[in-house]
Amino acid sequence: MIYSRSAMGDEQFATLAPQCVEIYQDAPISYMTAHSQELLAHLAATVPVVPVTTRTQAQFDRVTLPGSPFPYAVVSNGGRILVDGTDDATWRASIDHAVRSTAADLDTVVTELRRRTDDSWVKSLRIADDLFCYLVVDLASQPADFLADWTQWCGRHGWTVSQQGRKIYATPGCVTKSSAIGEVRRRLVDSDRITADAPLISAGDGWLDADLLEASDAAIRPRHGELENLGWNRDHVAVTRDSGALAGEEILTWFGDYVRSATEAGDRDINQDAVNELEATP
């Protein structure tokens, strides 16, 4: 939903009236188009919207999204659930237990990653939320065989690898966006915010989003990003016509159309039930 100026490209940045939604170290770094902001604000006023991101809580808190504050948000790739902006300690404790039970520890992974990399192509190695790590790399200098070899090693140790532009993430395989959203969905049903049969619709562009798209009743991905590069498609996952910030607008329009169609279908069912009840009344 948000894009850096370079991700938008000069033409889109010049023509789409982007508005800054993230400032870091006193500089604007992320934007949304005005139309995207309008679409997201309307969507959040209509149905429960749950922001989901690989960003840590601190990184997510830098972003000002229309429709906020959100009752729930998922950050750290599912490692944390925020409830009214506050970290749910119980969920995080369950995640830490799952990682200890199923995957190599973070120190082991970071040690192996350092052994495999050097300053000739790695700009930095960062630890996120004491849970996962990622590299920021020089794409032109990245060794051609690194990603495949690193993915194989991580797979043997219970971790998942994803490259999104200049960033290469390594995350515990048990830490997923779909599991966190499953927990949020359970809470929304328990609190009568949604019905048990309410559809889940989602969007994402990277390998770390794939499990969430798979778990959704319907989903959409943009015509750019890691999943596009991998040629990843599913029957229930639509693909935008455009890329960049225009894809963001298209995704939000698709969300709105889906919600409107589902609401109209529900209203028709209710009206038909009323007719059936009337016809059955002597």
FENFENLIN-V158900 format. One record per residue. RES is the residue in one small letter. PHI is phi as a letter, one per 40 degrees, with the letter a starting at -180 (NA if undefined). NEAR is the number of other ideal C-beta (glycine too) atoms within 10 Angstrom. Layout:
RES/PHI/NEAR, RES/PHI/NEAR
This chain:
m/NA/22, i/b/21, y/a/22, s/c/13, r/c/15, s/c/9, a/c/17, m/c/22, g/g/14, d/c/9, e/c/9, q/c/20, f/c/19, a/c/10, t/b/12, l/b/22, a/f/12, p/c/22, q/b/14, c/c/14, v/b/20, e/a/19, i/b/13, y/b/11, q/f/5, d/g/5, a/b/8, p/c/14, i/b/15, s/b/20, y/b/24, m/b/28, t/c/25, a/c/12, h/c/16, s/c/27, q/c/22, e/c/14, l/c/23, l/c/24, a/c/16, h/c/15, l/c/18, a/c/17, a/c/10, t/b/14, v/b/17, p/c/15, v/b/20, v/b/20, p/c/19, v/b/24, t/a/21, t/c/26, r/d/18, t/c/20, q/c/17, a/c/10, q/c/16, f/c/21, d/c/14, r/c/13, v/c/19, t/b/15, l/b/21, p/d/19, g/g/15, s/c/14, p/c/9, f/c/16, p/d/16, y/b/23, a/a/25, v/b/26, v/b/25, s/f/27, n/g/30, g/h/28, g/c/28, r/b/22, i/b/24, l/c/23, v/b/14, d/f/9, g/g/14, t/b/9, d/c/15, d/c/17, a/c/10, t/c/10, w/c/20, r/c/17, a/c/10, s/c/13, i/c/24, d/c/15, h/c/11, a/c/16, v/c/22, r/d/11, s/c/9, t/b/13, a/a/20, a/c/17, d/c/12, l/d/19, d/c/9, t/c/12, v/c/22, v/c/15, t/c/11, e/c/17, l/c/19, r/c/12, r/c/8, r/c/13, t/b/18, d/a/9, d/c/8, s/c/9, w/a/15, v/b/19, k/c/12, s/a/10, l/b/15, r/b/13, i/b/13, a/b/20, d/f/20, d/f/12, l/b/20, f/a/25, c/a/19, y/a/22, l/b/22, v/b/13, v/b/22, d/c/12, l/c/9, a/c/6, s/b/10, q/c/18, p/d/14, a/c/6, d/c/8, f/c/17, l/c/15, a/c/10, d/c/12, w/c/22, t/c/18, q/c/11, w/c/17, c/c/21, g/d/12, r/c/9, h/b/16, g/g/15, w/b/27, t/b/22, v/b/20, s/a/21, q/b/22, q/b/18, g/g/14, r/c/13, k/b/15, i/b/23, y/c/21, a/b/22, t/b/27, p/d/27, g/c/16, c/c/19, v/c/26, t/b/23, k/c/26, s/c/20, s/c/18, a/c/26, i/c/22, g/d/15, e/c/18, v/c/22, r/c/19, r/d/11, r/c/16, l/c/18, v/c/14, d/c/10, s/c/9, d/g/7, r/c/14, i/b/16, t/c/10, a/c/9, d/b/7, a/c/16, p/c/13, l/b/17, i/b/18, s/a/23, a/a/24, g/a/25, d/b/25, g/b/22, w/d/21, l/c/25, d/c/27, a/c/24, d/c/19, l/c/24, l/c/23, e/c/13, a/c/17, s/c/20, d/c/13, a/a/16, a/a/22, i/a/24, r/b/26, p/c/22, r/c/16, h/a/15, g/g/20, e/c/19, l/c/25, e/c/18, n/c/13, l/c/12, g/g/6, w/c/18, n/a/11, r/b/13, d/d/5, h/c/12, v/b/19, a/c/17, v/b/14, t/c/22, r/c/10, d/b/15, s/b/18, g/g/20, a/c/25, l/c/20, a/c/24, g/d/28, e/c/23, e/c/22, i/c/25, l/c/24, t/c/16, w/c/18, f/d/22, g/c/16, d/c/10, y/c/17, v/c/16, r/c/11, s/c/10, a/c/16, t/c/12, e/c/10, a/c/10, g/c/12, d/c/10, r/c/10, d/c/10, i/c/10, n/c/10, q/c/10, d/c/10, a/c/10, v/c/10, n/c/10, e/c/9, l/c/8, e/c/7, a/c/7, t/c/6, p/c/2
